[in-house]
Amino acid sequence: MKIATSLIAALFLASAATAVMPDDPAKIDTCTKPGVVALTFDDGPGMYNDQLLALLAKKNVKATFFVLGSMIAANAQQAGALKKILAGGHQLASHTYSHGNLDAMTEDAMRLEISKTSDIMFQHAGVRPAYMRAPEGRCAAACTKVMEGLGLVISHWNVDTNDWRFKDLAPATAADKSMEEINKVIIQDSNPATDSFILLEHEIHKFSVDLVAERVIDTITAKGYKFVTMEECVGKPSYLTGSVVPPVVPPTTNTTGPAVPPTTGPVVPPSAGVTTGAPQKTSSGPIVPTITTGNKGANSAGLVRAGAWAMGVAAAVGFAML
């Protein structure tokens, strides 16, 4: 399967000056409990996704895939990977549409990056992700305000394979280089009784899928950590109101009644031709409007803001863009 050369080139030009890891509580870079590692893969779904899913199944590891809307749109096979990811028990999340620098965009442009990705994910997989990761980790104050306003979890990381830096080296050398931070930060200097990690890797580099992923899993498992999805790491549901698949982690039961699902609220209708199952019951609230993207007739379902996670009740909001 061929991936557009221009898209791949744009990804790595954008990655040439990776942002400094922020010390910002709005940007989640560790889990809420010790002894776990959230294994995350950016920039897909890529041409090695089937191979990666097979490895994760063999190792019984659940991961989180921060996907690009533009990659999903590239061809049908990549779009079909979304359902395979969900079928494997993994979590889908947003890495924006174009992999552009959100801090260089207007607020409306940021929202469009999210809404286009959400719409295409809903079309092909029936989910609207509640977790996002900014390209290069760039999400300053204005971006943070927009993402929180959309009810999204801004997902960062605290350990990095840096695999993109080594893509031009011989595969074995690149794999060794990619393991350096993992070995130092997790294997040498951490304690599963007190520490947790969100680990960044990319699924679009062949050597990273061929040689790094299994080493990461085996080494970290031997250290005594358990691999989890971002939902289990953070404790907030994977998907926004209107999604029609169950959460990766089963909802907890409250003290007064049955389990409270994370997807209460208005139903966002699926795109034509997509089989999503029976619609969910709605609670009182506004109708979710569509967004006009600037192309005549090109409307997309508005994002729904998820709020009041701890109570298990989502507040739905709509926004309109010129």
C-alpha positions as CSV (number, residue, x, y, z in Angstrom):
1,M,0.0,0.0,0.0
2,K,1.4,3.4,-1.0
3,I,1.2,6.4,1.3
4,A,1.2,9.9,-0.2
5,T,4.9,11.1,-0.3
6,S,3.9,14.7,0.3
7,L,2.0,13.7,3.5
8,I,4.9,11.8,5.0
9,A,7.3,14.5,4.1
10,A,5.2,17.1,5.8
11,L,5.0,15.0,9.0
12,F,8.8,14.9,9.4
13,L,9.4,18.5,8.4
14,A,7.0,19.4,11.2
15,S,8.8,17.1,13.6
16,A,12.2,18.6,13.0
17,A,12.0,20.9,16.0
18,T,10.1,19.0,18.7
19,A,8.6,21.2,21.4
20,V,10.0,21.0,24.9
21,M,7.9,18.9,27.2
22,P,5.5,21.2,29.1
23,D,5.0,21.4,32.9
24,D,1.3,22.1,32.5
25,P,-1.4,20.2,34.4
26,A,-3.7,20.6,31.5
27,K,-1.4,18.4,29.4
28,I,-1.6,14.8,30.7
29,D,1.9,13.2,30.8
30,T,1.5,10.6,33.5
31,C,-1.1,8.1,34.7
32,T,-3.3,8.4,37.8
33,K,-1.9,5.2,39.3
34,P,1.5,3.6,39.5
35,G,2.8,0.5,37.8
36,V,1.3,1.2,34.4
37,V,2.5,2.3,31.0
38,A,0.2,3.7,28.3
39,L,1.8,2.6,25.0
40,T,0.8,5.1,22.3
41,F,1.4,5.2,18.6
42,D,1.2,8.5,16.5
43,D,0.7,9.4,12.9
44,G,-1.2,6.4,11.6
45,P,-3.0,4.5,10.5
46,G,0.0,3.5,8.5
47,M,1.0,0.7,6.2
48,Y,2.4,-1.4,9.0
49,N,-0.7,-1.3,11.1
50,D,-1.8,-4.9,10.6
51,Q,1.7,-6.1,11.6
52,L,1.6,-3.9,14.7
53,L,-1.9,-5.1,15.7
54,A,-0.7,-8.8,15.3
55,L,2.2,-8.1,17.6
56,L,0.0,-6.4,20.2
57,A,-2.4,-9.4,20.1
58,K,0.4,-11.9,20.5
59,K,1.7,-9.9,23.5
60,N,-1.8,-9.3,24.9
61,V,-1.0,-5.6,25.1
62,K,-3.6,-2.8,24.7
63,A,-2.4,0.4,23.1
64,T,-3.8,3.8,22.1
65,F,-3.5,5.0,18.5
66,F,-3.4,8.8,17.9
67,V,-4.5,8.9,14.3
68,L,-4.4,11.6,11.6
69,G,-7.5,12.5,9.8
70,S,-5.5,13.0,6.6
71,M,-4.1,9.5,6.9
72,I,-7.6,8.0,7.2
73,A,-8.7,10.0,4.2
74,A,-5.7,8.8,2.1
75,N,-7.3,5.5,1.1
76,A,-9.9,2.9,2.1
77,Q,-7.4,0.4,3.5
78,Q,-6.1,2.9,6.0
79,A,-9.7,3.9,6.9
80,G,-10.5,0.2,7.5
81,A,-7.7,0.0,10.0
82,L,-9.8,1.9,12.5
83,K,-12.3,-0.9,13.0
84,K,-9.4,-3.4,13.3
85,I,-7.9,-1.2,16.1
86,L,-11.2,-1.2,17.9
87,A,-11.7,-4.9,17.4
88,G,-8.4,-5.5,19.1
89,G,-9.5,-3.7,22.2
90,H,-7.3,-0.7,21.6
91,Q,-8.3,3.0,21.9
92,L,-8.6,5.5,19.1
93,A,-7.6,9.1,19.7
94,S,-7.0,12.2,17.6
95,H,-3.7,13.6,16.4
96,T,-5.5,16.3,14.4
97,Y,-6.2,16.3,10.7
98,S,-3.1,17.7,9.0
99,H,-0.3,17.4,11.7
100,G,0.1,21.2,11.6
101,N,1.3,23.4,14.4
102,L,-1.8,24.2,16.4
103,D,-0.1,27.2,18.1
104,A,0.2,28.9,14.7
105,M,-3.5,28.5,13.9
106,T,-6.6,30.6,14.7
107,E,-9.0,29.1,17.2
108,D,-11.5,28.3,14.4
109,A,-8.7,26.5,12.5
110,M,-7.8,24.5,15.6
111,R,-11.5,23.4,15.9
112,L,-11.6,22.5,12.3
113,E,-8.5,20.2,12.7
114,I,-10.4,18.4,15.4
115,S,-13.8,18.3,13.8
116,K,-12.6,17.0,10.5
117,T,-10.8,14.2,12.2
118,S,-13.7,13.5,14.5
119,D,-16.1,13.4,11.6
120,I,-14.0,11.0,9.5
121,M,-13.4,8.7,12.5
122,F,-17.1,8.6,13.2
123,Q,-17.8,7.9,9.5
124,H,-15.5,4.9,9.4
125,A,-15.5,3.6,13.0
126,G,-18.5,5.2,14.9
127,V,-16.4,7.0,17.5
128,R,-15.6,10.6,18.3
129,P,-12.4,10.6,20.3
130,A,-12.2,12.4,23.7
131,Y,-8.4,12.3,23.7
132,M,-6.2,14.3,21.5
133,R,-2.4,14.8,21.1
134,A,-1.1,18.0,19.6
135,P,1.5,17.5,16.8
136,E,5.0,17.9,18.4
137,G,3.2,18.5,21.7
138,R,2.6,22.1,20.7
139,C,-0.5,23.3,22.5
140,A,0.0,26.6,24.4
141,A,-2.7,28.7,26.2
142,A,-5.0,29.4,23.3
143,C,-4.8,25.8,22.1
144,T,-5.4,24.5,25.6
145,K,-8.5,26.7,26.0
146,V,-9.9,25.4,22.7
147,M,-9.3,21.7,23.4
148,E,-10.7,21.9,27.0
149,G,-13.7,23.8,25.6
150,L,-14.3,20.8,23.3
151,G,-14.1,18.5,26.3
152,L,-10.9,16.8,25.1
153,V,-8.1,15.3,27.2
154,I,-4.8,16.9,26.0
155,S,-2.5,13.9,25.9
156,H,1.3,14.4,26.3
157,W,4.0,11.9,27.2
158,N,6.9,11.5,29.6
159,V,9.1,9.0,27.8
160,D,9.8,8.9,24.1
161,T,11.3,6.4,21.7
162,N,12.4,9.3,19.5
163,D,12.1,6.8,16.6
164,W,11.4,9.6,14.0
165,R,14.9,11.0,14.7
166,F,16.5,7.7,13.6
167,K,14.5,6.7,10.5
168,D,17.4,7.2,8.2
169,L,19.8,5.0,10.1
170,A,20.3,1.2,9.5
171,P,17.3,-0.5,11.2
172,A,19.3,-2.3,13.9
173,T,21.1,1.0,14.8
174,A,17.9,2.9,14.7
175,A,16.3,0.4,17.1
176,D,19.1,0.6,19.6
177,K,19.0,4.4,19.5
178,S,15.2,4.3,20.0
179,M,15.6,2.2,23.2
180,E,18.1,4.6,24.8
181,E,15.6,6.8,26.6
182,I,13.4,3.8,27.4
183,N,16.3,2.0,29.1
184,K,17.4,5.0,31.0
185,V,14.1,6.5,32.2
186,I,12.0,3.4,32.7
187,I,14.4,0.4,33.1
188,Q,17.2,2.0,35.1
189,D,15.6,4.9,36.9
190,S,12.0,4.0,37.7
191,N,10.0,2.0,40.3
192,P,6.7,0.3,39.3
193,A,5.5,0.9,42.9
194,T,5.5,4.6,42.5
195,D,5.9,5.5,38.8
196,S,3.9,5.5,35.6
197,F,4.5,6.4,32.0
198,I,2.9,7.5,28.8
199,L,5.2,6.3,26.0
200,L,5.4,7.8,22.6
201,E,6.2,5.7,19.4
202,H,5.2,6.0,15.8
203,E,3.6,3.3,13.7
204,I,4.7,4.7,10.3
205,H,8.4,3.7,10.6
206,K,9.1,0.1,9.5
207,F,12.0,-0.4,11.9
208,S,10.0,0.9,14.8
209,V,7.3,-1.7,14.2
210,D,9.7,-4.5,13.1
211,L,12.3,-4.0,15.9
212,V,11.4,-1.5,18.5
213,A,7.8,-2.3,19.5
214,E,8.5,-5.8,20.8
215,R,11.6,-4.8,22.6
216,V,9.7,-2.0,24.3
217,I,7.0,-4.4,25.4
218,D,9.3,-7.2,26.6
219,T,11.7,-4.9,28.5
220,I,9.0,-2.9,30.2
221,T,6.9,-6.0,31.1
222,A,10.0,-7.6,32.6
223,K,10.5,-4.4,34.8
224,G,7.1,-5.1,36.3
225,Y,4.8,-2.6,34.5
226,K,1.4,-3.3,33.0
227,F,0.4,-1.8,29.7
228,V,-2.9,0.1,29.6
229,T,-4.9,2.3,27.2
230,M,-5.0,6.1,27.8
231,E,-8.5,5.7,29.2
232,E,-7.3,3.3,31.9
233,C,-4.2,5.5,32.4
234,V,-6.1,8.7,32.9
235,G,-9.5,7.5,34.1
236,K,-11.7,9.4,31.7
237,P,-13.8,7.8,28.9
238,S,-12.3,7.3,25.5
239,Y,-15.1,8.7,23.4
240,L,-17.5,11.6,23.3
241,T,-21.2,11.7,23.3
242,G,-22.7,10.1,20.2
243,S,-20.1,7.4,19.8
244,V,-21.6,4.0,19.4
245,V,-19.0,1.6,20.5
246,P,-18.4,0.7,24.2
247,P,-15.5,2.3,26.1
248,V,-12.2,0.5,26.1
249,V,-12.5,0.1,29.9
250,P,-15.9,-0.9,31.2
251,P,-17.7,1.9,33.1
252,T,-17.7,1.8,36.9
253,T,-20.8,1.2,38.8
254,N,-22.2,4.0,41.0
255,T,-23.5,3.5,44.5
256,T,-27.1,4.1,43.8
257,G,-27.8,2.2,40.6
258,P,-26.4,0.5,37.5
259,A,-23.2,1.4,35.6
260,V,-23.2,4.8,34.1
261,P,-22.1,4.8,30.5
262,P,-19.9,7.7,29.3
263,T,-21.9,8.4,26.2
264,T,-25.2,9.8,27.5
265,G,-26.6,12.9,25.8
266,P,-27.8,13.7,22.3
267,V,-27.2,11.3,19.6
268,V,-25.0,12.4,16.7
269,P,-26.4,10.7,13.6
270,P,-24.0,8.5,11.7
271,S,-22.9,9.4,8.2
272,A,-24.9,7.9,5.4
273,G,-24.1,4.3,4.6
274,V,-22.3,3.6,7.9
275,T,-23.8,0.8,10.1
276,T,-23.4,1.8,13.7
277,G,-26.0,-0.3,15.5
278,A,-29.0,0.9,17.5
279,P,-28.9,4.6,18.4
280,Q,-28.3,5.5,22.0
281,K,-31.0,7.0,24.2
282,T,-30.7,10.7,24.5
283,S,-31.0,12.9,27.6
284,S,-32.5,16.4,27.4
285,G,-30.2,18.9,25.7
286,P,-29.7,20.8,22.5
287,I,-29.6,19.4,19.0
288,V,-26.0,19.1,17.8
289,P,-25.6,21.5,14.8
290,T,-23.4,20.9,11.8
291,I,-20.3,22.9,10.8
292,T,-19.9,24.7,7.5
293,T,-16.3,24.2,6.5
294,G,-16.2,26.8,3.8
295,N,-16.8,24.4,0.9
296,K,-20.4,24.6,-0.4
297,G,-22.4,21.7,0.8
298,A,-19.5,20.4,2.9
299,N,-21.1,20.2,6.3
300,S,-19.8,18.1,9.2
301,A,-21.4,17.0,12.5
302,G,-20.4,19.4,15.3
303,L,-18.1,18.2,18.1
304,V,-19.8,17.4,21.3
305,R,-18.3,18.6,24.6
306,A,-18.1,16.0,27.3
307,G,-18.2,17.4,30.8
308,A,-18.6,16.3,34.4
309,W,-16.7,13.0,33.9
310,A,-16.7,12.1,37.6
311,M,-20.5,12.1,37.7
312,G,-20.8,10.2,34.5
313,V,-22.9,12.8,32.8
314,A,-21.8,14.5,29.5
315,A,-22.8,18.0,28.6
316,A,-23.3,18.3,24.9
317,V,-22.3,21.5,23.1
318,G,-22.2,22.5,19.5
319,F,-20.1,25.1,17.7
320,A,-20.4,26.7,14.3
321,M,-17.5,27.7,12.0
322,L,-17.4,30.0,9.0
